[in-house]
Amino acid sequence: MFEIFRANTGGYFWRLKGVNGETLCHSEVYTTKQSAQVGIDAVKRIAPLAPVHDRT
């Protein structure tokens, strides 16, 4: 699930959590809540198509 939070410094950010409740990733801080939602929408749209680059 995605969660949107208010940043301590102002603005908004989101976290993606797994089914076990652990944070998988988080976003940068956006100036508006709407911008944070747009970021979530972009991740939902792009992630299924994103390739994996093994840099080990």
PDB file of N, CA, C and O in Angstrom, chain B, residues numbered from 101:
ATOM      1  N   MET B 101       0.831  -1.171   0.000  1.00  0.00           N
ATOM      2  CA  MET B 101       0.000   0.000   0.000  1.00  0.00           C
ATOM      3  C   MET B 101       0.877   1.235   0.000  1.00  0.00           C
ATOM      4  O   MET B 101       2.012   1.202   0.476  1.00  0.00           O
ATOM      5  N   PHE B 102       0.359   2.304  -0.524  1.00  0.00           N
ATOM      6  CA  PHE B 102       1.026   3.601  -0.493  1.00  0.00           C
ATOM      7  C   PHE B 102       0.423   4.430   0.635  1.00  0.00           C
ATOM      8  O   PHE B 102      -0.787   4.412   0.861  1.00  0.00           O
ATOM      9  N   GLU B 103       1.286   5.156   1.335  1.00  0.00           N
ATOM     10  CA  GLU B 103       0.839   6.077   2.374  1.00  0.00           C
ATOM     11  C   GLU B 103       1.433   7.451   2.069  1.00  0.00           C
ATOM     12  O   GLU B 103       2.598   7.556   1.684  1.00  0.00           O
ATOM     13  N   ILE B 104       0.640   8.490   2.238  1.00  0.00           N
ATOM     14  CA  ILE B 104       1.111   9.860   2.053  1.00  0.00           C
ATOM     15  C   ILE B 104       1.262  10.494   3.432  1.00  0.00           C
ATOM     16  O   ILE B 104       0.384  10.383   4.287  1.00  0.00           O
ATOM     17  N   PHE B 105       2.407  11.167   3.626  1.00  0.00           N
ATOM     18  CA  PHE B 105       2.712  11.812   4.900  1.00  0.00           C
ATOM     19  C   PHE B 105       3.035  13.277   4.683  1.00  0.00           C
ATOM     20  O   PHE B 105       3.428  13.685   3.590  1.00  0.00           O
ATOM     21  N   ARG B 106       2.866  14.055   5.723  1.00  0.00           N
ATOM     22  CA  ARG B 106       3.309  15.453   5.741  1.00  0.00           C
ATOM     23  C   ARG B 106       4.740  15.455   6.275  1.00  0.00           C
ATOM     24  O   ARG B 106       4.996  14.893   7.340  1.00  0.00           O
ATOM     25  N   ALA B 107       5.655  16.062   5.571  1.00  0.00           N
ATOM     26  CA  ALA B 107       7.056  16.133   5.999  1.00  0.00           C
ATOM     27  C   ALA B 107       7.221  17.162   7.117  1.00  0.00           C
ATOM     28  O   ALA B 107       6.500  18.159   7.159  1.00  0.00           O
ATOM     29  N   ASN B 108       8.160  16.921   8.013  1.00  0.00           N
ATOM     30  CA  ASN B 108       8.432  17.859   9.111  1.00  0.00           C
ATOM     31  C   ASN B 108       8.873  19.217   8.592  1.00  0.00           C
ATOM     32  O   ASN B 108       8.612  20.244   9.218  1.00  0.00           O
ATOM     33  N   THR B 109       9.535  19.219   7.458  1.00  0.00           N
ATOM     34  CA  THR B 109      10.049  20.459   6.882  1.00  0.00           C
ATOM     35  C   THR B 109       9.051  21.128   5.946  1.00  0.00           C
ATOM     36  O   THR B 109       9.372  22.132   5.311  1.00  0.00           O
ATOM     37  N   GLY B 110       7.852  20.582   5.859  1.00  0.00           N
ATOM     38  CA  GLY B 110       6.842  21.078   4.931  1.00  0.00           C
ATOM     39  C   GLY B 110       6.813  20.205   3.698  1.00  0.00           C
ATOM     40  O   GLY B 110       7.803  19.546   3.384  1.00  0.00           O
ATOM     41  N   GLY B 111       5.716  20.188   3.008  1.00  0.00           N
ATOM     42  CA  GLY B 111       5.566  19.348   1.835  1.00  0.00           C
ATOM     43  C   GLY B 111       5.043  17.970   2.199  1.00  0.00           C
ATOM     44  O   GLY B 111       4.618  17.726   3.328  1.00  0.00           O
ATOM     45  N   TYR B 112       5.081  17.083   1.230  1.00  0.00           N
ATOM     46  CA  TYR B 112       4.503  15.753   1.372  1.00  0.00           C
ATOM     47  C   TYR B 112       5.428  14.716   0.749  1.00  0.00           C
ATOM     48  O   TYR B 112       6.172  15.015  -0.186  1.00  0.00           O
ATOM     49  N   PHE B 113       5.375  13.491   1.275  1.00  0.00           N
ATOM     50  CA  PHE B 113       6.099  12.379   0.679  1.00  0.00           C
ATOM     51  C   PHE B 113       5.267  11.125   0.841  1.00  0.00           C
ATOM     52  O   PHE B 113       4.320  11.090   1.626  1.00  0.00           O
ATOM     53  N   TRP B 114       5.631  10.090   0.087  1.00  0.00           N
ATOM     54  CA  TRP B 114       4.901   8.830   0.195  1.00  0.00           C
ATOM     55  C   TRP B 114       5.849   7.686   0.527  1.00  0.00           C
ATOM     56  O   TRP B 114       7.053   7.750   0.281  1.00  0.00           O
ATOM     57  N   ARG B 115       5.269   6.650   1.086  1.00  0.00           N
ATOM     58  CA  ARG B 115       5.981   5.392   1.354  1.00  0.00           C
ATOM     59  C   ARG B 115       5.185   4.265   0.718  1.00  0.00           C
ATOM     60  O   ARG B 115       3.954   4.274   0.716  1.00  0.00           O
ATOM     61  N   LEU B 116       5.911   3.298   0.181  1.00  0.00           N
ATOM     62  CA  LEU B 116       5.303   2.060  -0.311  1.00  0.00           C
ATOM     63  C   LEU B 116       5.616   0.986   0.713  1.00  0.00           C
ATOM     64  O   LEU B 116       6.781   0.730   1.020  1.00  0.00           O
ATOM     65  N   LYS B 117       4.570   0.357   1.242  1.00  0.00           N
ATOM     66  CA  LYS B 117       4.753  -0.675   2.259  1.00  0.00           C
ATOM     67  C   LYS B 117       4.345  -2.028   1.711  1.00  0.00           C
ATOM     68  O   LYS B 117       3.403  -2.136   0.926  1.00  0.00           O
ATOM     69  N   GLY B 118       5.067  -3.061   2.134  1.00  0.00           N
ATOM     70  CA  GLY B 118       4.760  -4.433   1.763  1.00  0.00           C
ATOM     71  C   GLY B 118       3.628  -4.978   2.607  1.00  0.00           C
ATOM     72  O   GLY B 118       3.167  -4.324   3.542  1.00  0.00           O
ATOM     73  N   VAL B 119       3.179  -6.180   2.273  1.00  0.00           N
ATOM     74  CA  VAL B 119       2.075  -6.794   3.015  1.00  0.00           C
ATOM     75  C   VAL B 119       2.447  -7.074   4.469  1.00  0.00           C
ATOM     76  O   VAL B 119       1.571  -7.213   5.323  1.00  0.00           O
ATOM     77  N   ASN B 120       3.762  -7.158   4.751  1.00  0.00           N
ATOM     78  CA  ASN B 120       4.201  -7.369   6.130  1.00  0.00           C
ATOM     79  C   ASN B 120       4.326  -6.064   6.914  1.00  0.00           C
ATOM     80  O   ASN B 120       4.706  -6.081   8.085  1.00  0.00           O
ATOM     81  N   GLY B 121       4.011  -4.932   6.280  1.00  0.00           N
ATOM     82  CA  GLY B 121       4.046  -3.640   6.950  1.00  0.00           C
ATOM     83  C   GLY B 121       5.381  -2.923   6.872  1.00  0.00           C
ATOM     84  O   GLY B 121       5.499  -1.789   7.337  1.00  0.00           O
ATOM     85  N   GLU B 122       6.388  -3.562   6.293  1.00  0.00           N
ATOM     86  CA  GLU B 122       7.697  -2.918   6.191  1.00  0.00           C
ATOM     87  C   GLU B 122       7.740  -1.959   5.012  1.00  0.00           C
ATOM     88  O   GLU B 122       7.132  -2.208   3.971  1.00  0.00           O
ATOM     89  N   THR B 123       8.468  -0.854   5.190  1.00  0.00           N
ATOM     90  CA  THR B 123       8.631   0.124   4.121  1.00  0.00           C
ATOM     91  C   THR B 123       9.558  -0.443   3.058  1.00  0.00           C
ATOM     92  O   THR B 123      10.678  -0.859   3.354  1.00  0.00           O
ATOM     93  N   LEU B 124       9.083  -0.458   1.817  1.00  0.00           N
ATOM     94  CA  LEU B 124       9.887  -0.935   0.694  1.00  0.00           C
ATOM     95  C   LEU B 124      10.666   0.208   0.050  1.00  0.00           C
ATOM     96  O   LEU B 124      11.817   0.034  -0.350  1.00  0.00           O
ATOM     97  N   CYS B 125      10.039   1.369  -0.047  1.00  0.00           N
ATOM     98  CA  CYS B 125      10.703   2.545  -0.593  1.00  0.00           C
ATOM     99  C   CYS B 125       9.913   3.783  -0.201  1.00  0.00           C
ATOM    100  O   CYS B 125       8.789   3.696   0.295  1.00  0.00           O
ATOM    101  N   HIS B 126      10.529   4.940  -0.436  1.00  0.00           N
ATOM    102  CA  HIS B 126       9.861   6.206  -0.136  1.00  0.00           C
ATOM    103  C   HIS B 126      10.250   7.217  -1.198  1.00  0.00           C
ATOM    104  O   HIS B 126      11.210   7.021  -1.943  1.00  0.00           O
ATOM    105  N   SER B 127       9.504   8.279  -1.255  1.00  0.00           N
ATOM    106  CA  SER B 127       9.714   9.295  -2.284  1.00  0.00           C
ATOM    107  C   SER B 127      10.541  10.454  -1.773  1.00  0.00           C
ATOM    108  O   SER B 127      10.915  10.521  -0.602  1.00  0.00           O
ATOM    109  N   GLU B 128      10.812  11.360  -2.689  1.00  0.00           N
ATOM    110  CA  GLU B 128      11.348  12.661  -2.338  1.00  0.00           C
ATOM    111  C   GLU B 128      10.225  13.467  -1.674  1.00  0.00           C
ATOM    112  O   GLU B 128       9.085  13.008  -1.615  1.00  0.00           O
ATOM    113  N   VAL B 129      10.540  14.644  -1.185  1.00  0.00           N
ATOM    114  CA  VAL B 129       9.509  15.519  -0.624  1.00  0.00           C
ATOM    115  C   VAL B 129       8.953  16.391  -1.756  1.00  0.00           C
ATOM    116  O   VAL B 129       9.700  17.062  -2.469  1.00  0.00           O
ATOM    117  N   TYR B 130       7.646  16.364  -1.897  1.00  0.00           N
ATOM    118  CA  TYR B 130       6.939  17.161  -2.903  1.00  0.00           C
ATOM    119  C   TYR B 130       6.361  18.407  -2.236  1.00  0.00           C
ATOM    120  O   TYR B 130       6.066  18.399  -1.041  1.00  0.00           O
ATOM    121  N   THR B 131       6.204  19.459  -3.001  1.00  0.00           N
ATOM    122  CA  THR B 131       5.689  20.710  -2.430  1.00  0.00           C
ATOM    123  C   THR B 131       4.193  20.648  -2.160  1.00  0.00           C
ATOM    124  O   THR B 131       3.699  21.350  -1.278  1.00  0.00           O
ATOM    125  N   THR B 132       3.454  19.810  -2.912  1.00  0.00           N
ATOM    126  CA  THR B 132       2.003  19.699  -2.709  1.00  0.00           C
ATOM    127  C   THR B 132       1.594  18.239  -2.574  1.00  0.00           C
ATOM    128  O   THR B 132       2.279  17.332  -3.048  1.00  0.00           O
ATOM    129  N   LYS B 133       0.479  18.044  -1.925  1.00  0.00           N
ATOM    130  CA  LYS B 133      -0.072  16.700  -1.779  1.00  0.00           C
ATOM    131  C   LYS B 133      -0.446  16.129  -3.150  1.00  0.00           C
ATOM    132  O   LYS B 133      -0.275  14.936  -3.398  1.00  0.00           O
ATOM    133  N   GLN B 134      -0.949  16.974  -4.022  1.00  0.00           N
ATOM    134  CA  GLN B 134      -1.313  16.550  -5.371  1.00  0.00           C
ATOM    135  C   GLN B 134      -0.080  16.032  -6.121  1.00  0.00           C
ATOM    136  O   GLN B 134      -0.169  15.036  -6.839  1.00  0.00           O
ATOM    137  N   SER B 135       1.049  16.689  -5.962  1.00  0.00           N
ATOM    138  CA  SER B 135       2.286  16.241  -6.603  1.00  0.00           C
ATOM    139  C   SER B 135       2.724  14.880  -6.073  1.00  0.00           C
ATOM    140  O   SER B 135       3.215  14.046  -6.833  1.00  0.00           O
ATOM    141  N   ALA B 136       2.549  14.654  -4.779  1.00  0.00           N
ATOM    142  CA  ALA B 136       2.871  13.346  -4.196  1.00  0.00           C
ATOM    143  C   ALA B 136       1.980  12.265  -4.813  1.00  0.00           C
ATOM    144  O   ALA B 136       2.452  11.168  -5.111  1.00  0.00           O
ATOM    145  N   GLN B 137       0.715  12.565  -5.000  1.00  0.00           N
ATOM    146  CA  GLN B 137      -0.206  11.602  -5.614  1.00  0.00           C
ATOM    147  C   GLN B 137       0.195  11.322  -7.061  1.00  0.00           C
ATOM    148  O   GLN B 137       0.113  10.181  -7.517  1.00  0.00           O
ATOM    149  N   VAL B 138       0.627  12.348  -7.779  1.00  0.00           N
ATOM    150  CA  VAL B 138       1.097  12.163  -9.157  1.00  0.00           C
ATOM    151  C   VAL B 138       2.315  11.233  -9.167  1.00  0.00           C
ATOM    152  O   VAL B 138       2.442  10.391 -10.056  1.00  0.00           O
ATOM    153  N   GLY B 139       3.206  11.381  -8.185  1.00  0.00           N
ATOM    154  CA  GLY B 139       4.356  10.488  -8.064  1.00  0.00           C
ATOM    155  C   GLY B 139       3.940   9.048  -7.839  1.00  0.00           C
ATOM    156  O   GLY B 139       4.507   8.136  -8.441  1.00  0.00           O
ATOM    157  N   ILE B 140       2.959   8.836  -6.982  1.00  0.00           N
ATOM    158  CA  ILE B 140       2.427   7.486  -6.744  1.00  0.00           C
ATOM    159  C   ILE B 140       1.860   6.916  -8.037  1.00  0.00           C
ATOM    160  O   ILE B 140       2.129   5.768  -8.390  1.00  0.00           O
ATOM    161  N   ASP B 141       1.083   7.715  -8.731  1.00  0.00           N
ATOM    162  CA  ASP B 141       0.481   7.259  -9.988  1.00  0.00           C
ATOM    163  C   ASP B 141       1.546   6.872 -11.007  1.00  0.00           C
ATOM    164  O   ASP B 141       1.375   5.901 -11.744  1.00  0.00           O
ATOM    165  N   ALA B 142       2.644   7.623 -11.054  1.00  0.00           N
ATOM    166  CA  ALA B 142       3.730   7.317 -11.990  1.00  0.00           C
ATOM    167  C   ALA B 142       4.387   5.988 -11.635  1.00  0.00           C
ATOM    168  O   ALA B 142       4.675   5.186 -12.524  1.00  0.00           O
ATOM    169  N   VAL B 143       4.627   5.746 -10.358  1.00  0.00           N
ATOM    170  CA  VAL B 143       5.222   4.478  -9.938  1.00  0.00           C
ATOM    171  C   VAL B 143       4.297   3.317 -10.288  1.00  0.00           C
ATOM    172  O   VAL B 143       4.758   2.291 -10.786  1.00  0.00           O
ATOM    173  N   LYS B 144       3.015   3.464 -10.038  1.00  0.00           N
ATOM    174  CA  LYS B 144       2.053   2.414 -10.371  1.00  0.00           C
ATOM    175  C   LYS B 144       2.056   2.110 -11.865  1.00  0.00           C
ATOM    176  O   LYS B 144       1.932   0.954 -12.268  1.00  0.00           O
ATOM    177  N   ARG B 145       2.194   3.138 -12.674  1.00  0.00           N
ATOM    178  CA  ARG B 145       2.148   2.988 -14.127  1.00  0.00           C
ATOM    179  C   ARG B 145       3.449   2.408 -14.685  1.00  0.00           C
ATOM    180  O   ARG B 145       3.413   1.556 -15.573  1.00  0.00           O
ATOM    181  N   ILE B 146       4.592   2.859 -14.173  1.00  0.00           N
ATOM    182  CA  ILE B 146       5.879   2.515 -14.756  1.00  0.00           C
ATOM    183  C   ILE B 146       6.496   1.238 -14.165  1.00  0.00           C
ATOM    184  O   ILE B 146       7.153   0.490 -14.890  1.00  0.00           O
ATOM    185  N   ALA B 147       6.303   0.981 -12.899  1.00  0.00           N
ATOM    186  CA  ALA B 147       6.991  -0.128 -12.222  1.00  0.00           C
ATOM    187  C   ALA B 147       6.816  -1.494 -12.895  1.00  0.00           C
ATOM    188  O   ALA B 147       7.791  -2.241 -12.978  1.00  0.00           O
ATOM    189  N   PRO B 148       5.643  -1.851 -13.372  1.00  0.00           N
ATOM    190  CA  PRO B 148       5.527  -3.181 -13.993  1.00  0.00           C
ATOM    191  C   PRO B 148       6.401  -3.348 -15.234  1.00  0.00           C
ATOM    192  O   PRO B 148       6.703  -4.475 -15.627  1.00  0.00           O
ATOM    193  N   LEU B 149       6.808  -2.252 -15.850  1.00  0.00           N
ATOM    194  CA  LEU B 149       7.602  -2.298 -17.068  1.00  0.00           C
ATOM    195  C   LEU B 149       9.089  -2.039 -16.824  1.00  0.00           C
ATOM    196  O   LEU B 149       9.900  -2.163 -17.742  1.00  0.00           O
ATOM    197  N   ALA B 150       9.445  -1.684 -15.601  1.00  0.00           N
ATOM    198  CA  ALA B 150      10.825  -1.295 -15.303  1.00  0.00           C
ATOM    199  C   ALA B 150      11.757  -2.512 -15.350  1.00  0.00           C
ATOM    200  O   ALA B 150      11.498  -3.526 -14.703  1.00  0.00           O
ATOM    201  N   PRO B 151      12.841  -2.400 -16.120  1.00  0.00           N
ATOM    202  CA  PRO B 151      13.813  -3.506 -16.153  1.00  0.00           C
ATOM    203  C   PRO B 151      14.655  -3.518 -14.877  1.00  0.00           C
ATOM    204  O   PRO B 151      14.729  -2.523 -14.156  1.00  0.00           O
ATOM    205  N   VAL B 152      15.276  -4.642 -14.620  1.00  0.00           N
ATOM    206  CA  VAL B 152      16.184  -4.772 -13.483  1.00  0.00           C
ATOM    207  C   VAL B 152      17.613  -4.802 -14.039  1.00  0.00           C
ATOM    208  O   VAL B 152      17.924  -5.598 -14.924  1.00  0.00           O
ATOM    209  N   HIS B 153      18.463  -3.943 -13.520  1.00  0.00           N
ATOM    210  CA  HIS B 153      19.872  -3.893 -13.922  1.00  0.00           C
ATOM    211  C   HIS B 153      20.709  -4.370 -12.734  1.00  0.00           C
ATOM    212  O   HIS B 153      20.810  -3.680 -11.720  1.00  0.00           O
ATOM    213  N   ASP B 154      21.302  -5.546 -12.866  1.00  0.00           N
ATOM    214  CA  ASP B 154      22.144  -6.104 -11.806  1.00  0.00           C
ATOM    215  C   ASP B 154      23.517  -5.460 -11.911  1.00  0.00           C
ATOM    216  O   ASP B 154      24.246  -5.706 -12.871  1.00  0.00           O
ATOM    217  N   ARG B 155      23.875  -4.637 -10.932  1.00  0.00           N
ATOM    218  CA  ARG B 155      25.128  -3.883 -10.974  1.00  0.00           C
ATOM    219  C   ARG B 155      26.177  -4.483 -10.011  1.00  0.00           C
ATOM    220  O   ARG B 155      27.110  -3.800  -9.590  1.00  0.00           O
ATOM    221  N   THR B 156      26.003  -5.757  -9.679  1.00  0.00           N
ATOM    222  CA  THR B 156      26.959  -6.397  -8.758  1.00  0.00           C
ATOM    223  C   THR B 156      28.215  -6.825  -9.460  1.00  0.00           C
ATOM    224  O   THR B 156      29.118  -7.377  -8.830  1.00  0.00           O
TER     225      THR B 156
END
